[in-house]
Amino acid sequence: MVLALKLPRLGGLLYSYTPGKAGAFDLPKGYVLQSRIAFSAAHVVCDPFADTDPLTNSQIDWAATMDYRRHLWSLGLSVAEAMDTAQRGMGLNWSRSQELIQRSIIEARSVGGRIACGAGTDHLLTGTVHTLAAIESAYEEQCSFVEGQGGQIILMASRALAASAQGSDDYERVYSHILQQVTNPVIMHWLGDMFDPALSGYWGSVDLDEAMEVCLRVIEANADKVDGIKISLLDADKEIAMRRRLPKHVKMYTGDDFNYPSLIQGDEVGFSHALLGIFDAIAPAAAAAIYCLDKGDSSGYQRILEKTVPLSRHIFQKPTYSYKTGIVFLAYLNGFQPHFRMVAGAESARSITHLAEIFVLADQAGLLLDPDSATERMQTVLATAGIRGGRS
């Protein structure tokens, strides 16, 4: 029997909350999603017992990290590896990313799962202006590694390019150079500055319409090397406008963690596939919803996903780049890792009231897989914030 839990509100007041039942998500075992490609950008599980500096040299619990990827694949989802959800560039460096990519590609092969991996320039020194040639060389190194392992490339946005480019021509030069070097079509990656402030003014302009024109020129000039583009601007209208202008074979992968239900469902003109961090946290619901689309059950699709939107909007609230804390917290609540610790100590990036609201919203979406166990784990986290005796 699930008992009531005392949760904190802003200001320190406590209120009683009793979780409901776990959600039931209809998805045949071993089912392969048909109507949409759905990538979950996956988090990593840190090793809390490693005797290293957790802020600068966090270690990864490889067994738990790979187990979680197998969980995602078992639901029919694809894995987007070594992306910002895995704290890439925010605790996960290129050296550690290489091992993560290598291990995950091996796991993908073993279970027949789809995977795409981030390649960027994050091994270049930060706080330094680099030549375009150096940026191209950095991209080439990482792209070569991903393809050498047998993975599809997600061509990540580059902080070094954002800091060094003098205008849109520099973006067009670098991207065209790299796209002509790759062997197989890539997924391009446009991350808004709400996810990474260092990417402000990407494509050479802070005006999103002007930036979109540059990005579209790059895609059109290299269309044979572009599988699709993932954009994370949290602006549904911009995404739809861009989606309608893409070359016919180039896919739009939504990265909009606020408006994903309507963007994936689409309209009379087209739809977006998905490459989303929130699909890590809501994986069972995401897979079941797309299964509904496969069956032509749009009302079932909407009914499942609409319950997840308040949770996603809360997890991705400003500062948006701290969303990883909520993703890992929910994995902890659901028993996918035995602790709530993160690479670079990022578990401290959200308040106890924020975490308590995740617990409530996840429960209301049916995403606490074992409410009683999740309640016990929530109480452990509450105790670290000085809230004791929370069950009644």
Residue pairs with C-beta under 8 A, 6 or more apart in sequence:
1 372
2 18
2 19
2 20
2 371
2 372
2 375
3 18
3 375
3 391
3 392
4 16
4 17
4 18
4 391
4 392
5 16
5 17
5 18
5 19
5 359
5 375
5 378
5 379
5 382
5 390
5 391
5 392
6 14
6 15
6 16
6 17
6 382
6 387
6 389
6 390
6 391
6 392
7 14
7 15
7 16
7 17
7 356
7 359
7 360
7 378
7 382
7 390
8 14
8 352
8 353
8 356
8 382
8 385
8 387
9 15
9 353
10 353
14 387
14 390
16 392
17 359
17 360
19 359
19 363
19 368
19 371
19 374
19 375
20 363
20 364
20 366
20 371
21 366
21 371
22 366
22 368
22 369
22 370
22 371
23 284
23 285
23 365
23 366
23 367
24 366
25 284
25 285
25 287
25 288
25 304
25 366
26 288
26 291
27 75
27 76
27 284
27 287
27 288
27 291
28 291
31 76
31 291
32 76
33 76
33 77
33 287
33 290
33 291
33 294
34 294
35 290
35 293
35 294
36 264
36 271
36 273
36 274
36 290
36 293
37 78
37 114
37 251
37 253
37 273
37 274
38 76
38 77
38 78
38 264
38 273
38 274
38 276
38 279
38 286
38 287
38 290
39 77
39 78
39 79
39 80
39 114
39 116
39 253
39 273
39 274
39 275
39 276
39 279
40 72
40 77
40 78
40 79
40 80
40 276
40 277
40 279
40 280
40 283
40 286
41 80
41 83
41 84
41 85
41 86
41 275
41 276
41 277
41 279
41 280
42 68
42 69
42 72
42 79
42 80
42 81
42 83
42 85
42 86
42 280
43 68
43 85
43 86
43 87
43 280
43 324
43 327
43 328
43 331
44 60
44 65
44 86
44 87
44 92
44 100
44 343
45 60
45 61
45 64
45 65
45 68
45 328
45 331
45 336
45 337
46 54
46 58
46 59
46 60
46 61
46 341
46 342
46 343
47 58
47 59
47 60
47 61
48 54
48 61
48 339
48 341
50 58
50 59
52 58
52 59
54 341
54 344
54 345
55 344
55 345
56 344
58 91
58 342
58 343
58 344
58 345
60 96
60 99
60 100
60 343
61 337
62 103
64 336
64 337
64 338
65 100
65 103
66 103
66 104
66 107
67 336
68 331
68 336
68 337
69 79
69 81
69 104
69 107
69 108
69 113
70 107
70 111
70 113
71 283
71 336
72 78
72 79
72 113
72 280
72 283
73 79
73 108
73 111
73 112
73 113
73 114
74 111
75 283
75 284
75 286
75 287
76 287
76 290
76 291
77 279
77 283
77 286
77 287
78 113
78 114
78 115
78 116
79 104
79 108
79 113
79 114
79 115
79 116
80 115
80 116
80 117
80 118
80 154
80 275
81 100
81 101
81 104
81 105
81 115
81 116
81 117
81 118
81 151
82 88
82 92
82 97
82 100
82 101
82 104
82 117
82 118
83 118
83 154
83 156
83 277
84 90
84 191
84 195
84 196
84 277
84 321
84 324
85 277
85 280
85 324
85 327
86 92
86 97
86 100
87 324
87 342
87 343
87 344
87 346
88 97
88 118
88 120
88 122
88 156
89 120
89 122
89 159
89 196
90 321
90 324
90 344
90 346
91 342
91 343
91 344
91 346
92 100
92 343
93 122
93 123
94 122
94 123
94 142
95 123
97 118
97 122
98 145
101 117
101 145
101 146
101 149
101 151
102 149
104 115
104 117
105 115
105 117
105 149
105 150
105 151
107 113
108 114
108 115
109 150
115 151
115 152
116 151
116 152
116 153
116 154
116 187
117 146
117 149
117 151
117 152
117 153
117 154
118 146
118 154
118 156
118 189
119 139
119 142
119 143
119 145
119 146
119 153
119 154
119 155
119 156
120 138
120 139
120 142
120 155
120 156
120 157
120 158
121 135
121 138
121 139
121 142
121 158
121 159
121 160
121 161
122 156
122 158
122 159
123 138
123 141
123 142
124 130
124 134
124 135
124 138
124 160
126 159
126 160
128 160
128 163
129 163
129 164
130 138
130 160
130 163
130 164
131 164
132 164
132 165
132 170
132 173
132 174
134 160
135 158
135 160
135 161
135 164
135 174
136 174
136 177
136 178
138 158
138 160
139 155
139 158
139 174
139 178
140 178
140 181
143 153
143 155
143 178
143 181
143 182
143 186
146 152
146 153
147 153
147 182
147 183
147 184
152 184
152 186
152 187
152 227
153 182
153 184
153 186
153 187
154 186
154 187
154 188
154 189
154 230
154 275
155 175
155 178
155 179
155 186
155 187
155 188
155 189
156 189
156 191
157 189
157 190
157 191
157 196
157 199
157 202
158 174
159 196
159 198
159 199
161 170
161 171
161 174
162 198
162 199
162 200
162 201
162 202
163 198
164 170
165 171
165 174
165 204
167 204
168 203
168 204
168 205
168 210
168 214
169 204
170 204
171 202
171 203
171 204
171 214
171 218
172 214
172 217
172 218
172 221
175 188
175 218
175 222
176 218
176 221
176 222
179 186
179 218
179 222
179 225
179 226
180 222
180 225
182 225
184 227
185 224
185 225
185 226
185 227
186 225
186 226
186 227
187 226
187 227
187 228
187 229
187 230
187 253
187 275
188 215
188 218
188 219
188 226
188 228
188 229
188 230
189 229
189 230
190 202
190 203
190 215
190 229
190 230
190 231
190 232
190 233
191 199
191 202
191 232
191 255
192 199
192 231
192 232
192 233
192 234
193 199
193 200
193 201
193 202
194 234
194 318
194 320
194 321
195 232
195 320
195 321
196 321
197 321
200 206
201 211
202 211
203 210
203 211
203 212
203 214
203 215
204 210
204 211
204 214
205 211
205 214
208 233
208 235
208 238
209 238
212 238
212 241
212 242
215 229
215 242
216 242
216 245
216 246
219 226
219 229
219 246
219 247
219 250
220 247
223 247
223 249
223 250
226 247
226 250
227 250
227 251
228 250
228 251
228 252
228 253
228 273
229 242
229 246
229 250
229 251
229 252
229 253
230 253
230 254
230 255
230 275
231 238
231 239
231 242
231 252
231 253
231 254
231 255
231 256
232 255
232 256
232 257
233 239
233 255
233 256
234 256
234 257
234 258
234 259
234 316
234 320
235 256
236 256
236 258
236 259
236 262
236 263
239 252
239 254
239 256
239 259
239 263
239 272
240 263
240 267
242 252
243 252
243 270
243 272
244 269
244 270
246 252
251 273
252 270
252 272
252 273
253 272
253 273
253 274
253 275
254 260
254 263
254 264
254 272
254 273
254 274
254 275
254 276
255 275
255 276
255 277
256 263
256 276
257 276
257 277
257 278
257 312
257 313
257 315
257 316
257 323
258 309
258 312
258 313
258 316
260 274
260 276
260 278
260 305
260 312
261 289
261 301
261 302
261 305
261 306
261 309
263 271
263 272
264 271
264 272
264 273
264 274
264 290
264 293
264 305
265 271
265 293
265 298
265 301
265 302
266 272
274 286
276 286
277 316
277 323
277 324
277 327
278 286
278 308
278 311
278 312
278 315
278 316
278 327
279 286
280 327
280 331
281 311
281 312
281 315
281 326
281 327
281 330
281 331
281 362
281 367
282 308
282 311
282 312
282 365
282 367
284 367
284 369
285 304
285 305
285 307
285 308
285 365
285 366
285 367
286 305
286 308
288 304
289 300
289 301
289 304
289 305
290 301
292 298
292 300
292 301
292 304
293 301
307 364
307 365
307 366
308 365
308 367
310 361
310 364
310 365
311 358
311 361
311 362
311 364
311 365
311 367
314 326
314 354
314 357
314 358
314 361
315 323
315 326
315 327
315 330
315 358
316 323
316 326
317 354
322 346
322 349
322 350
324 342
324 346
324 349
325 342
325 346
325 347
325 349
325 350
326 350
326 354
326 355
326 358
328 337
328 340
328 342
328 346
328 347
329 340
329 347
329 350
329 355
329 358
329 381
330 358
330 362
330 367
331 337
332 339
332 340
332 377
333 358
333 359
333 362
333 368
333 374
333 377
333 378
334 367
334 368
334 369
334 370
334 374
335 369
335 370
335 373
335 374
335 377
340 347
340 377
340 381
341 347
352 381
352 382
352 385
352 387
355 381
356 378
356 382
359 368
359 374
359 378
362 368
362 374
363 371
363 374
368 374
375 391
379 390
379 391
382 388
382 390
383 390
